[in-house]
Structure formats: C-alpha cells, structure tokens
Amino acid sequence: MRSKPIVISFFLILAAYFYGMAAISFGDRYTFGGFIVIATIHLLFAYGIKTGRDLVVDVAPHIALLDFLFGLLWVLIGLSIPAVSLTLLSALALFILLDEEVRMELKS
C-alpha cells in the first residue's frame, strides 16, 4: 500500500483550503493571519512527510486530530459544505495516520 502520496495530498489539500479561507477573510487582520499560519503549518507538514522526518510523522496524527475536532465543532455550529468536507477529510487522514504500518512507511 502506497500511503505516502495520500498523506502528503491530505496536507497539501488542507494547506490550499486554509490559504483559500485566508483569501476570503483578507479584510480581517487576525483571521487572515491565523489562516495563513495554519495553512503554512500544513504545508510544512506535507514537506516533512515527503522527506520522511520522524518528528513530523509522529506529530502528524495530532494535527489531523485537531483538524477533525475543529471541523466537528464547525459542523455543530452550523452545517455547511466546508465544515463537512474538513471533518470528513481529516477523519480519513486520522484513520490512515493511526496505522502503525503507514507510519513506518512514512518514516522511510
């Protein structure tokens, strides 16, 4: 099973998602900055997983869990397509990242 491209794609898609949210909230200084920081973190995690950094691979499930929890909170506040897509995508990534064989493959 080749899971490395799937996990890298997850972080790249979420980075693009948060950069898009930053572009939408360009007028609000703090929201814009927050989305830029979150998107850059996801972009750095994609690069770290691509290069096989052990620390990044070990911390990646925690980032996916945070994405899932914030997506779930967003769904509870108001049901919308972006909230559901963030929740489902991060749940799928969390499911993949919790597998020990996948983490061993990502570290290589």
ROLUM-997949 format. One record per atom (N, C-alpha, C, O): residue number from 1; chain; atom name; x negated, y negated, z negated. Coordinates in Angstrom, 2 decimals. Each point is the difference from the previous one (the first is absolute). Layout:
<marnus>
+-----+-------+------+---------+---------+---------+
:  nr : kette : atom :      c1 :      c2 :      c3 :
+-----+-------+------+---------+---------+---------+
: NUM :     A :   CA :       X :       Y :       Z :
...
+-----+-------+------+---------+---------+---------+
</marnus>
This chain:
<marnus>
+-----+-------+------+---------+---------+---------+
:  nr : kette : atom :      c1 :      c2 :      c3 :
+-----+-------+------+---------+---------+---------+
:   1 :     A :    N :   -0.85 :    1.18 :    0.00 :
:   1 :     A :   CA :    0.85 :   -1.18 :    0.00 :
:   1 :     A :    C :   -0.89 :   -1.24 :    0.00 :
:   1 :     A :    O :   -0.87 :   -0.13 :   -0.85 :
:   2 :     A :    N :    1.09 :   -0.74 :    1.78 :
:   2 :     A :   CA :   -0.76 :   -1.24 :    0.11 :
:   2 :     A :    C :    0.80 :   -1.13 :   -0.64 :
:   2 :     A :    O :    0.81 :   -0.65 :    0.66 :
:   3 :     A :    N :   -1.04 :    0.42 :   -1.93 :
:   3 :     A :   CA :    0.78 :   -1.00 :   -0.72 :
:   3 :     A :    C :   -0.68 :   -1.36 :   -0.08 :
:   3 :     A :    O :    0.63 :   -0.99 :   -0.36 :
:   4 :     A :    N :   -1.92 :    0.92 :    0.68 :
:   4 :     A :   CA :   -0.71 :   -1.27 :   -0.10 :
:   4 :     A :    C :    0.62 :   -1.07 :    0.90 :
:   4 :     A :    O :    0.21 :   -1.12 :   -0.48 :
:   5 :     A :    N :    0.10 :    1.40 :    1.76 :
:   5 :     A :   CA :    0.64 :   -1.05 :    0.81 :
:   5 :     A :    C :    1.37 :   -0.42 :   -0.51 :
:   5 :     A :    O :    0.40 :   -1.15 :    0.17 :
:   6 :     A :    N :    0.32 :    2.06 :   -0.79 :
:   6 :     A :   CA :    1.32 :   -0.32 :   -0.53 :
:   6 :     A :    C :   -0.13 :   -0.98 :   -1.17 :
:   6 :     A :    O :    0.74 :   -0.98 :   -0.08 :
:   7 :     A :    N :   -1.67 :    1.25 :   -0.82 :
:   7 :     A :   CA :   -0.18 :   -0.86 :   -1.18 :
:   7 :     A :    C :   -0.55 :   -1.36 :    0.42 :
:   7 :     A :    O :    0.42 :   -1.03 :   -0.52 :
:   8 :     A :    N :   -1.36 :    1.02 :    1.47 :
:   8 :     A :   CA :   -0.52 :   -1.27 :    0.49 :
:   8 :     A :    C :    1.12 :   -0.80 :    0.66 :
:   8 :     A :    O :    0.10 :   -1.21 :   -0.19 :
:   9 :     A :    N :    0.74 :    1.88 :    0.96 :
:   9 :     A :   CA :    1.13 :   -0.68 :    0.65 :
:   9 :     A :    C :    0.96 :   -0.58 :   -1.02 :
:   9 :     A :    O :    0.53 :   -1.10 :    0.20 :
:  10 :     A :    N :   -0.31 :    1.81 :   -1.29 :
:  10 :     A :   CA :    0.88 :   -0.51 :   -1.06 :
:  10 :     A :    C :   -0.51 :   -1.34 :   -0.53 :
:  10 :     A :    O :    0.76 :   -0.96 :   -0.11 :
:  11 :     A :    N :   -2.05 :    0.91 :   -0.21 :
:  11 :     A :   CA :   -0.54 :   -1.23 :   -0.55 :
:  11 :     A :    C :   -0.06 :   -1.11 :    1.05 :
:  11 :     A :    O :    0.19 :   -1.17 :   -0.33 :
:  12 :     A :    N :   -0.44 :    1.51 :    1.58 :
:  12 :     A :   CA :    0.00 :   -1.01 :    1.06 :
:  12 :     A :    C :    1.41 :   -0.55 :    0.25 :
:  12 :     A :    O :    0.17 :   -1.20 :    0.20 :
:  13 :     A :    N :    0.82 :    2.08 :   -0.20 :
:  13 :     A :   CA :    1.39 :   -0.43 :    0.21 :
:  13 :     A :    C :    0.44 :   -0.91 :   -1.14 :
:  13 :     A :    O :    0.64 :   -1.02 :    0.23 :
:  14 :     A :    N :   -1.00 :    1.39 :   -1.46 :
:  14 :     A :   CA :    0.39 :   -0.86 :   -1.12 :
:  14 :     A :    C :   -0.77 :   -1.31 :   -0.01 :
:  14 :     A :    O :    0.54 :   -1.02 :   -0.42 :
:  15 :     A :    N :   -1.77 :    1.02 :    0.88 :
:  15 :     A :   CA :   -0.74 :   -1.25 :    0.11 :
:  15 :     A :    C :    0.68 :   -0.92 :    1.02 :
:  15 :     A :    O :    0.18 :   -1.19 :   -0.25 :
:  16 :     A :    N :    0.21 :    1.75 :    1.39 :
:  16 :     A :   CA :    0.71 :   -0.79 :    1.02 :
:  16 :     A :    C :    1.34 :   -0.49 :   -0.54 :
:  16 :     A :    O :    0.41 :   -1.13 :    0.26 :
:  17 :     A :    N :    0.27 :    1.99 :   -1.02 :
:  17 :     A :   CA :    1.29 :   -0.35 :   -0.60 :
:  17 :     A :    C :   -0.16 :   -1.21 :   -0.93 :
:  17 :     A :    O :    0.78 :   -0.96 :    0.08 :
:  18 :     A :    N :   -1.78 :    1.01 :   -0.96 :
:  18 :     A :   CA :   -0.18 :   -1.10 :   -0.96 :
:  18 :     A :    C :   -0.55 :   -1.26 :    0.66 :
:  18 :     A :    O :    0.30 :   -1.11 :   -0.43 :
:  19 :     A :    N :   -1.11 :    1.27 :    1.49 :
:  19 :     A :   CA :   -0.42 :   -1.19 :    0.75 :
:  19 :     A :    C :    1.21 :   -0.65 :    0.68 :
:  19 :     A :    O :    0.09 :   -1.22 :    0.07 :
:  20 :     A :    N :    0.83 :    2.03 :    0.41 :
:  20 :     A :   CA :    1.23 :   -0.53 :    0.58 :
:  20 :     A :    C :    0.87 :   -0.70 :   -1.02 :
:  20 :     A :    O :    0.59 :   -1.05 :    0.28 :
:  21 :     A :    N :   -0.51 :    1.63 :   -1.48 :
:  21 :     A :   CA :    0.76 :   -0.66 :   -1.07 :
:  21 :     A :    C :   -0.66 :   -1.32 :   -0.39 :
:  21 :     A :    O :    0.68 :   -0.97 :   -0.34 :
:  22 :     A :    N :   -2.01 :    0.93 :    0.40 :
:  22 :     A :   CA :   -0.71 :   -1.25 :   -0.29 :
:  22 :     A :    C :    0.31 :   -1.04 :    1.07 :
:  22 :     A :    O :    0.17 :   -1.18 :   -0.31 :
:  23 :     A :    N :   -0.10 :    1.60 :    1.56 :
:  23 :     A :   CA :    0.31 :   -0.94 :    1.08 :
:  23 :     A :    C :    1.40 :   -0.56 :   -0.15 :
:  23 :     A :    O :    0.25 :   -1.17 :    0.29 :
:  24 :     A :    N :    0.68 :    2.00 :   -0.75 :
:  24 :     A :   CA :    1.37 :   -0.46 :   -0.21 :
:  24 :     A :    C :    0.07 :   -1.01 :   -1.14 :
:  24 :     A :    O :    0.76 :   -0.97 :    0.06 :
:  25 :     A :    N :   -1.56 :    1.19 :   -1.11 :
:  25 :     A :   CA :    0.04 :   -0.88 :   -1.17 :
:  25 :     A :    C :   -1.11 :   -1.04 :    0.02 :
:  25 :     A :    O :   -0.55 :   -0.34 :   -1.05 :
:  26 :     A :    N :    0.22 :   -0.16 :    2.22 :
:  26 :     A :   CA :   -1.11 :   -0.93 :    0.15 :
:  26 :     A :    C :    0.19 :   -1.29 :   -0.79 :
:  26 :     A :    O :   -0.99 :   -0.58 :   -0.45 :
:  27 :     A :    N :    2.19 :    0.11 :    0.26 :
:  27 :     A :   CA :    0.24 :   -1.26 :   -0.69 :
:  27 :     A :    C :   -0.23 :    0.06 :   -1.49 :
:  27 :     A :    O :   -0.35 :   -1.01 :   -0.61 :
:  28 :     A :    N :    0.54 :    2.18 :    0.00 :
:  28 :     A :   CA :   -0.17 :    0.14 :   -1.44 :
:  28 :     A :    C :   -1.44 :    0.42 :   -0.30 :
:  28 :     A :    O :   -0.43 :    1.08 :    0.40 :
:  29 :     A :    N :   -0.30 :   -1.92 :   -1.09 :
:  29 :     A :   CA :   -1.44 :    0.21 :   -0.19 :
:  29 :     A :    C :   -0.32 :    1.27 :   -0.77 :
:  29 :     A :    O :   -0.87 :    0.76 :    0.41 :
:  30 :     A :    N :    1.56 :   -0.50 :   -1.52 :
:  30 :     A :   CA :   -0.32 :    1.15 :   -0.84 :
:  30 :     A :    C :    0.44 :    1.32 :    0.63 :
:  30 :     A :    O :   -0.72 :    0.99 :   -0.07 :
:  31 :     A :    N :    1.89 :   -0.98 :    0.67 :
:  31 :     A :   CA :    0.47 :    1.21 :    0.65 :
:  31 :     A :    C :   -0.88 :    0.34 :    1.19 :
:  31 :     A :    O :   -0.34 :    1.17 :    0.21 :
:  32 :     A :    N :   -0.02 :   -2.17 :    0.56 :
:  32 :     A :   CA :   -0.88 :    0.21 :    1.14 :
:  32 :     A :    C :   -1.35 :    0.58 :   -0.45 :
:  32 :     A :    O :   -0.48 :    0.97 :    0.59 :
:  33 :     A :    N :   -0.10 :   -1.55 :   -1.60 :
:  33 :     A :   CA :   -1.28 :    0.48 :   -0.51 :
:  33 :     A :    C :    0.08 :    1.41 :   -0.57 :
:  33 :     A :    O :   -0.91 :    0.80 :    0.19 :
:  34 :     A :    N :    2.00 :   -0.51 :   -0.88 :
:  34 :     A :   CA :    0.18 :    1.34 :   -0.55 :
:  34 :     A :    C :    0.10 :    1.06 :    1.08 :
:  34 :     A :    O :   -0.61 :    1.06 :   -0.11 :
:  35 :     A :    N :    1.38 :   -1.35 :    1.14 :
:  35 :     A :   CA :    0.12 :    0.96 :    1.10 :
:  35 :     A :    C :   -1.32 :    0.18 :    0.74 :
:  35 :     A :    O :   -0.32 :    1.10 :    0.42 :
:  36 :     A :    N :   -0.45 :   -2.17 :   -0.28 :
:  36 :     A :   CA :   -1.31 :    0.11 :    0.66 :
:  36 :     A :    C :   -0.93 :    0.89 :   -0.83 :
:  36 :     A :    O :   -0.71 :    0.84 :    0.56 :
:  37 :     A :    N :    0.72 :   -1.02 :   -1.86 :
:  37 :     A :   CA :   -0.86 :    0.82 :   -0.88 :
:  37 :     A :    C :    0.42 :    1.47 :    0.07 :
:  37 :     A :    O :   -0.85 :    0.88 :    0.14 :
:  38 :     A :    N :    2.14 :   -0.61 :   -0.22 :
:  38 :     A :   CA :    0.49 :    1.38 :    0.05 :
:  38 :     A :    C :   -0.32 :    0.64 :    1.35 :
:  38 :     A :    O :   -0.41 :    1.16 :    0.05 :
:  39 :     A :    N :    0.59 :   -1.89 :    1.02 :
:  39 :     A :   CA :   -0.30 :    0.53 :    1.33 :
:  39 :     A :    C :   -1.49 :    0.28 :    0.16 :
:  39 :     A :    O :   -0.38 :    1.01 :    0.58 :
:  40 :     A :    N :   -0.45 :   -1.89 :   -1.10 :
:  40 :     A :   CA :   -1.45 :    0.20 :    0.10 :
:  40 :     A :    C :   -0.44 :    1.21 :   -0.82 :
:  40 :     A :    O :   -0.89 :    0.74 :    0.41 :
:  41 :     A :    N :    1.50 :   -0.53 :   -1.56 :
:  41 :     A :   CA :   -0.30 :    1.19 :   -0.80 :
:  41 :     A :    C :    0.34 :    1.26 :    0.78 :
:  41 :     A :    O :   -0.79 :    0.95 :    0.00 :
:  42 :     A :    N :    1.94 :   -0.93 :    0.66 :
:  42 :     A :   CA :    0.36 :    1.17 :    0.79 :
:  42 :     A :    C :   -0.96 :    0.19 :    1.18 :
:  42 :     A :    O :   -0.34 :    1.13 :    0.35 :
:  43 :     A :    N :   -0.08 :   -2.20 :    0.24 :
:  43 :     A :   CA :   -0.96 :    0.08 :    1.10 :
:  43 :     A :    C :   -1.35 :    0.55 :   -0.48 :
:  43 :     A :    O :   -0.62 :    0.82 :    0.68 :
:  44 :     A :    N :    0.18 :   -1.27 :   -1.84 :
:  44 :     A :   CA :   -1.25 :    0.51 :   -0.56 :
:  44 :     A :    C :    0.11 :    1.47 :   -0.38 :
:  44 :     A :    O :   -0.96 :    0.76 :    0.14 :
:  45 :     A :    N :    2.12 :   -0.34 :   -0.62 :
:  45 :     A :   CA :    0.20 :    1.41 :   -0.32 :
:  45 :     A :    C :   -0.02 :    0.85 :    1.27 :
:  45 :     A :    O :   -0.53 :    1.11 :   -0.02 :
:  46 :     A :    N :    1.09 :   -1.61 :    1.10 :
:  46 :     A :   CA :   -0.06 :    0.74 :    1.27 :
:  46 :     A :    C :   -1.45 :    0.18 :    0.44 :
:  46 :     A :    O :   -0.38 :    1.08 :    0.44 :
:  47 :     A :    N :   -0.42 :   -2.13 :   -0.56 :
:  47 :     A :   CA :   -1.41 :    0.09 :    0.36 :
:  47 :     A :    C :   -0.75 :    0.94 :   -0.94 :
:  47 :     A :    O :   -0.82 :    0.80 :    0.45 :
:  48 :     A :    N :    1.11 :   -0.88 :   -1.74 :
:  48 :     A :   CA :   -0.66 :    0.88 :   -0.97 :
:  48 :     A :    C :    0.32 :    1.47 :    0.22 :
:  48 :     A :    O :   -0.86 :    0.86 :   -0.18 :
:  49 :     A :    N :    2.09 :   -0.57 :    0.55 :
:  49 :     A :   CA :    0.38 :    1.38 :    0.28 :
:  49 :     A :    C :   -0.65 :    0.47 :    1.30 :
:  49 :     A :    O :   -0.41 :    1.15 :    0.11 :
:  50 :     A :    N :    0.33 :   -2.05 :    0.87 :
:  50 :     A :   CA :   -0.64 :    0.36 :    1.27 :
:  50 :     A :    C :   -1.46 :    0.36 :   -0.21 :
:  50 :     A :    O :   -0.51 :    0.93 :    0.64 :
:  51 :     A :    N :   -0.18 :   -1.65 :   -1.53 :
:  51 :     A :   CA :   -1.40 :    0.29 :   -0.26 :
:  51 :     A :    C :   -0.19 :    1.08 :   -1.06 :
:  51 :     A :    O :   -1.13 :    0.46 :   -0.20 :
:  52 :     A :    N :    2.20 :   -0.03 :   -0.47 :
:  52 :     A :   CA :   -0.08 :    1.11 :   -0.96 :
:  52 :     A :    C :   -0.55 :   -0.38 :   -1.36 :
:  52 :     A :    O :   -0.66 :    0.82 :   -0.63 :
:  53 :     A :    N :    0.91 :   -2.01 :    0.17 :
:  53 :     A :   CA :   -0.46 :   -0.43 :   -1.32 :
:  53 :     A :    C :    0.79 :    0.74 :   -1.09 :
:  53 :     A :    O :    1.23 :    0.03 :    0.03 :
:  54 :     A :    N :   -1.95 :    0.57 :   -0.98 :
:  54 :     A :   CA :    0.64 :    0.81 :   -1.03 :
:  54 :     A :    C :    0.92 :   -0.82 :   -0.89 :
:  54 :     A :    O :    1.11 :    0.43 :   -0.31 :
:  55 :     A :    N :   -1.55 :   -1.61 :   -0.11 :
:  55 :     A :   CA :    0.80 :   -0.83 :   -0.89 :
:  55 :     A :    C :    1.30 :   -0.43 :    0.67 :
:  55 :     A :    O :    1.06 :   -0.01 :   -0.63 :
:  56 :     A :    N :   -1.14 :   -0.35 :    1.90 :
:  56 :     A :   CA :    1.20 :   -0.44 :    0.72 :
:  56 :     A :    C :    0.98 :    1.15 :    0.15 :
:  56 :     A :    O :    1.21 :   -0.19 :   -0.15 :
:  57 :     A :    N :   -1.71 :    1.38 :    0.43 :
:  57 :     A :   CA :    0.87 :    1.17 :    0.15 :
:  57 :     A :    C :    0.66 :    0.34 :   -1.33 :
:  57 :     A :    O :    1.16 :    0.41 :   -0.03 :
:  58 :     A :    N :   -1.89 :   -0.58 :   -1.08 :
:  58 :     A :   CA :    0.57 :    0.29 :   -1.31 :
:  58 :     A :    C :    1.04 :   -1.04 :   -0.44 :
:  58 :     A :    O :    0.93 :    0.33 :   -0.73 :
:  59 :     A :    N :   -1.09 :   -1.57 :    1.16 :
:  59 :     A :   CA :    0.92 :   -1.08 :   -0.41 :
:  59 :     A :    C :    1.18 :   -0.13 :    0.97 :
:  59 :     A :    O :    1.02 :   -0.59 :   -0.36 :
:  60 :     A :    N :   -1.13 :    1.12 :    1.56 :
:  60 :     A :   CA :    1.05 :   -0.14 :    1.03 :
:  60 :     A :    C :    1.38 :    0.50 :   -0.45 :
:  60 :     A :    O :    0.99 :   -0.66 :    0.30 :
:  61 :     A :    N :   -0.89 :    1.80 :   -1.02 :
:  61 :     A :   CA :    1.35 :    0.39 :   -0.47 :
:  61 :     A :    C :    0.63 :   -1.02 :   -0.94 :
:  61 :     A :    O :    1.23 :   -0.15 :   -0.03 :
:  62 :     A :    N :   -2.05 :   -0.53 :   -0.74 :
:  62 :     A :   CA :    0.54 :   -1.02 :   -0.92 :
:  62 :     A :    C :    0.55 :   -1.20 :    0.77 :
:  62 :     A :    O :    1.02 :   -0.57 :   -0.38 :
:  63 :     A :    N :   -1.70 :    0.20 :    1.45 :
:  63 :     A :   CA :    0.49 :   -1.10 :    0.84 :
:  63 :     A :    C :    1.31 :    0.42 :    0.68 :
:  63 :     A :    O :    0.94 :   -0.79 :    0.08 :
:  64 :     A :    N :   -0.89 :    2.03 :    0.40 :
:  64 :     A :   CA :    1.25 :    0.49 :    0.62 :
:  64 :     A :    C :    1.12 :    0.06 :   -1.03 :
:  64 :     A :    O :    1.16 :   -0.28 :    0.33 :
:  65 :     A :    N :   -1.48 :    0.64 :   -1.56 :
:  65 :     A :   CA :    1.02 :    0.02 :   -1.05 :
:  65 :     A :    C :    0.51 :   -1.40 :   -0.29 :
:  65 :     A :    O :    1.21 :   -0.19 :   -0.18 :
:  66 :     A :    N :   -2.10 :   -0.79 :    0.13 :
:  66 :     A :   CA :    0.43 :   -1.38 :   -0.21 :
:  66 :     A :    C :    0.89 :   -0.47 :    1.16 :
:  66 :     A :    O :    1.01 :   -0.66 :   -0.23 :
:  67 :     A :    N :   -1.40 :    0.99 :    1.47 :
:  67 :     A :   CA :    0.84 :   -0.35 :    1.15 :
:  67 :     A :    C :    1.38 :    0.63 :   -0.13 :
:  67 :     A :    O :    1.02 :   -0.63 :    0.29 :
:  68 :     A :    N :   -0.99 :    1.89 :   -0.71 :
:  68 :     A :   CA :    1.28 :    0.70 :   -0.16 :
:  68 :     A :    C :    0.86 :   -0.65 :   -1.08 :
:  68 :     A :    O :    1.19 :   -0.21 :    0.21 :
:  69 :     A :    N :   -1.79 :   -0.10 :   -1.35 :
:  69 :     A :   CA :    0.77 :   -0.60 :   -1.09 :
:  69 :     A :    C :    0.55 :   -1.38 :    0.37 :
:  69 :     A :    O :    1.15 :   -0.31 :   -0.30 :
:  70 :     A :    N :   -1.99 :   -0.51 :    0.95 :
:  70 :     A :   CA :    0.49 :   -1.32 :    0.40 :
:  70 :     A :    C :    1.04 :    0.11 :    1.11 :
:  70 :     A :    O :    0.94 :   -0.79 :    0.04 :
:  71 :     A :    N :   -1.09 :    1.76 :    0.85 :
:  71 :     A :   CA :    1.02 :    0.23 :    1.01 :
:  71 :     A :    C :    1.31 :    0.46 :   -0.62 :
:  71 :     A :    O :    1.08 :   -0.42 :    0.42 :
:  72 :     A :    N :   -1.18 :    1.29 :   -1.43 :
:  72 :     A :   CA :    1.20 :    0.48 :   -0.68 :
:  72 :     A :    C :    0.70 :   -1.14 :   -0.75 :
:  72 :     A :    O :    1.22 :   -0.09 :    0.01 :
:  73 :     A :    N :   -2.00 :   -0.77 :   -0.64 :
:  73 :     A :   CA :    0.60 :   -1.17 :   -0.66 :
:  73 :     A :    C :    0.68 :   -0.92 :    1.01 :
:  73 :     A :    O :    1.06 :   -0.56 :   -0.27 :
:  74 :     A :    N :   -1.67 :    0.41 :    1.43 :
:  74 :     A :   CA :    0.57 :   -0.83 :    1.04 :
:  74 :     A :    C :    1.31 :    0.59 :    0.51 :
:  74 :     A :    O :    0.93 :   -0.74 :    0.31 :
:  75 :     A :    N :   -0.86 :    2.07 :   -0.21 :
:  75 :     A :   CA :    1.24 :    0.66 :    0.41 :
:  75 :     A :    C :    1.08 :   -0.21 :   -1.06 :
:  75 :     A :    O :    1.17 :   -0.20 :    0.34 :
:  76 :     A :    N :   -1.56 :    0.25 :   -1.61 :
:  76 :     A :   CA :    0.99 :   -0.19 :   -1.06 :
:  76 :     A :    C :    0.53 :   -1.42 :   -0.04 :
:  76 :     A :    O :    1.16 :   -0.22 :   -0.36 :
:  77 :     A :    N :   -1.99 :   -0.75 :    0.73 :
:  77 :     A :   CA :    0.44 :   -1.39 :    0.02 :
:  77 :     A :    C :    0.99 :   -0.24 :    1.13 :
:  77 :     A :    O :    1.05 :   -0.61 :   -0.20 :
:  78 :     A :    N :   -1.39 :    1.10 :    1.36 :
:  78 :     A :   CA :    0.88 :   -0.17 :    1.15 :
:  78 :     A :    C :   -0.41 :    0.95 :    1.10 :
:  78 :     A :    O :   -1.15 :    0.02 :    0.43 :
:  79 :     A :    N :    2.08 :    0.75 :    0.03 :
:  79 :     A :   CA :   -0.29 :    1.00 :    1.02 :
:  79 :     A :    C :   -0.24 :   -0.69 :    1.34 :
:  79 :     A :    O :    0.88 :   -0.68 :    0.53 :
:  80 :     A :    N :   -2.10 :    0.86 :   -0.01 :
:  80 :     A :   CA :   -0.34 :   -0.59 :    1.30 :
:  80 :     A :    C :   -0.93 :    0.97 :    0.73 :
:  80 :     A :    O :   -0.59 :    0.89 :   -0.60 :
:  81 :     A :    N :    0.48 :   -1.08 :    1.89 :
:  81 :     A :   CA :   -0.84 :    0.87 :    0.82 :
:  81 :     A :    C :   -1.47 :   -0.09 :   -0.40 :
:  81 :     A :    O :   -0.65 :    1.04 :   -0.11 :
:  82 :     A :    N :    0.08 :   -2.24 :   -0.12 :
:  82 :     A :   CA :   -1.41 :   -0.04 :   -0.42 :
:  82 :     A :    C :   -0.23 :    0.69 :   -1.35 :
:  82 :     A :    O :   -1.04 :    0.64 :   -0.18 :
:  83 :     A :    N :    1.97 :   -0.76 :   -0.75 :
:  83 :     A :   CA :   -0.16 :    0.63 :   -1.30 :
:  83 :     A :    C :    0.03 :    1.52 :    0.12 :
:  83 :     A :    O :   -0.81 :    0.69 :   -0.61 :
:  84 :     A :    N :    1.73 :   -0.19 :    1.40 :
:  84 :     A :   CA :    0.11 :    1.45 :    0.18 :
:  84 :     A :    C :   -1.22 :    0.54 :    0.74 :
:  84 :     A :    O :   -0.51 :    1.06 :   -0.35 :
:  85 :     A :    N :    0.05 :   -1.77 :    1.38 :
:  85 :     A :   CA :   -1.16 :    0.48 :    0.75 :
:  85 :     A :    C :   -1.25 :    0.00 :   -0.87 :
:  85 :     A :    O :   -0.80 :    0.94 :    0.09 :
:  86 :     A :    N :    0.60 :   -1.97 :   -0.92 :
:  86 :     A :   CA :   -1.14 :   -0.01 :   -0.90 :
:  86 :     A :    C :    0.07 :    1.15 :   -1.00 :
:  86 :     A :    O :   -1.01 :    0.65 :   -0.26 :
:  87 :     A :    N :    2.18 :   -0.40 :   -0.28 :
:  87 :     A :   CA :    0.17 :    1.07 :   -0.98 :
:  87 :     A :    C :   -0.25 :    1.37 :    0.63 :
:  87 :     A :    O :   -0.72 :    0.82 :   -0.57 :
:  88 :     A :    N :    1.30 :   -0.57 :    1.72 :
:  88 :     A :   CA :   -0.16 :    1.31 :    0.63 :
:  88 :     A :    C :   -1.43 :    0.23 :    0.49 :
:  88 :     A :    O :   -0.54 :    1.10 :   -0.16 :
:  89 :     A :    N :   -0.07 :   -2.11 :    0.74 :
:  89 :     A :   CA :   -1.37 :    0.14 :    0.48 :
:  89 :     A :    C :   -0.97 :    0.24 :   -1.15 :
:  89 :     A :    O :   -0.88 :    0.85 :    0.10 :
:  90 :     A :    N :    1.04 :   -1.58 :   -1.17 :
:  90 :     A :   CA :   -0.90 :    0.19 :   -1.14 :
:  90 :     A :    C :    0.28 :    1.33 :   -0.72 :
:  90 :     A :    O :   -0.93 :    0.60 :   -0.55 :
:  91 :     A :    N :    2.16 :   -0.14 :    0.54 :
:  91 :     A :   CA :    0.30 :    1.31 :   -0.59 :
:  91 :     A :    C :   -0.65 :    1.11 :    0.81 :
:  91 :     A :    O :   -0.55 :    0.95 :   -0.57 :
:  92 :     A :    N :    0.60 :   -1.05 :    1.87 :
:  92 :     A :   CA :   -0.65 :    0.99 :    0.86 :
:  92 :     A :    C :   -1.52 :   -0.03 :   -0.20 :
:  92 :     A :    O :   -0.62 :    1.06 :   -0.10 :
:  93 :     A :    N :    0.03 :   -2.23 :    0.04 :
:  93 :     A :   CA :   -1.44 :   -0.11 :   -0.21 :
:  93 :     A :    C :   -0.40 :    0.53 :   -1.38 :
:  93 :     A :    O :   -1.03 :    0.66 :   -0.14 :
:  94 :     A :    N :    1.84 :   -0.94 :   -0.86 :
:  94 :     A :   CA :   -0.28 :    0.50 :   -1.34 :
:  94 :     A :    C :    0.05 :    1.51 :   -0.03 :
:  94 :     A :    O :   -0.84 :    0.64 :   -0.64 :
:  95 :     A :    N :    1.81 :   -0.06 :    1.32 :
:  95 :     A :   CA :    0.12 :    1.46 :    0.08 :
:  95 :     A :    C :   -1.24 :    0.61 :    0.67 :
:  95 :     A :    O :   -0.50 :    1.03 :   -0.45 :
:  96 :     A :    N :    0.01 :   -1.67 :    1.50 :
:  96 :     A :   CA :   -1.18 :    0.50 :    0.70 :
:  96 :     A :    C :   -1.25 :   -0.19 :   -0.85 :
:  96 :     A :    O :   -0.83 :    0.90 :   -0.08 :
:  97 :     A :    N :    0.70 :   -2.05 :   -0.56 :
:  97 :     A :   CA :   -1.21 :   -0.30 :   -0.76 :
:  97 :     A :    C :   -0.13 :    0.80 :   -1.29 :
:  97 :     A :    O :   -1.10 :    0.11 :   -0.55 :
:  98 :     A :    N :    2.18 :    0.46 :    0.04 :
:  98 :     A :   CA :   -0.08 :    0.77 :   -1.22 :
:  98 :     A :    C :   -0.48 :    1.43 :    0.22 :
:  98 :     A :    O :   -0.27 :    0.72 :   -0.96 :
:  99 :     A :    N :    0.15 :   -0.30 :    2.20 :
:  99 :     A :   CA :   -0.50 :    1.33 :    0.32 :
:  99 :     A :    C :   -1.52 :    0.03 :   -0.15 :
:  99 :     A :    O :   -0.69 :   -0.85 :    0.54 :
: 100 :     A :    N :    0.19 :    1.82 :   -1.27 :
: 100 :     A :   CA :   -1.44 :    0.09 :   -0.27 :
: 100 :     A :    C :   -0.80 :    0.30 :    1.27 :
: 100 :     A :    O :   -1.11 :   -0.52 :    0.16 :
: 101 :     A :    N :    1.65 :    1.33 :    0.72 :
: 101 :     A :   CA :   -0.71 :    0.31 :    1.25 :
: 101 :     A :    C :   -0.14 :   -1.24 :    0.87 :
: 101 :     A :    O :   -1.03 :   -0.20 :    0.65 :
: 102 :     A :    N :    2.05 :   -0.63 :   -0.65 :
: 102 :     A :   CA :   -0.06 :   -1.24 :    0.77 :
: 102 :     A :    C :   -1.07 :   -0.92 :   -0.55 :
: 102 :     A :    O :   -0.76 :   -0.60 :    0.76 :
: 103 :     A :    N :    0.69 :    0.49 :   -2.08 :
: 103 :     A :   CA :   -1.01 :   -0.87 :   -0.60 :
: 103 :     A :    C :   -1.42 :    0.50 :    0.27 :
: 103 :     A :    O :   -0.92 :   -0.79 :    0.20 :
: 104 :     A :    N :    0.75 :    2.11 :   -0.18 :
: 104 :     A :   CA :   -1.32 :    0.55 :    0.33 :
: 104 :     A :    C :   -0.35 :   -0.31 :    1.46 :
: 104 :     A :    O :   -1.16 :   -0.29 :    0.31 :
: 105 :     A :    N :    2.15 :    0.36 :    0.58 :
: 105 :     A :   CA :   -0.25 :   -0.33 :    1.40 :
: 105 :     A :    C :   -0.32 :   -1.49 :    0.16 :
: 105 :     A :    O :   -0.86 :   -0.36 :    0.81 :
: 106 :     A :    N :    1.53 :   -0.49 :   -1.56 :
: 106 :     A :   CA :   -0.24 :   -1.43 :    0.11 :
: 106 :     A :    C :   -1.38 :   -0.40 :   -0.50 :
: 106 :     A :    O :   -0.58 :   -0.98 :    0.47 :
: 107 :     A :    N :    0.04 :    1.74 :   -1.43 :
: 107 :     A :   CA :   -1.32 :   -0.32 :   -0.54 :
: 107 :     A :    C :   -1.13 :    0.43 :    0.93 :
: 107 :     A :    O :   -1.14 :   -0.43 :   -0.17 :
: 108 :     A :    N :    1.44 :    1.26 :    1.15 :
: 108 :     A :   CA :   -1.05 :    0.48 :    0.90 :
: 108 :     A :    C :   -0.19 :   -0.91 :    1.20 :
: 108 :     A :    O :   -0.85 :    0.27 :    0.85 :
+-----+-------+------+---------+---------+---------+
</marnus>
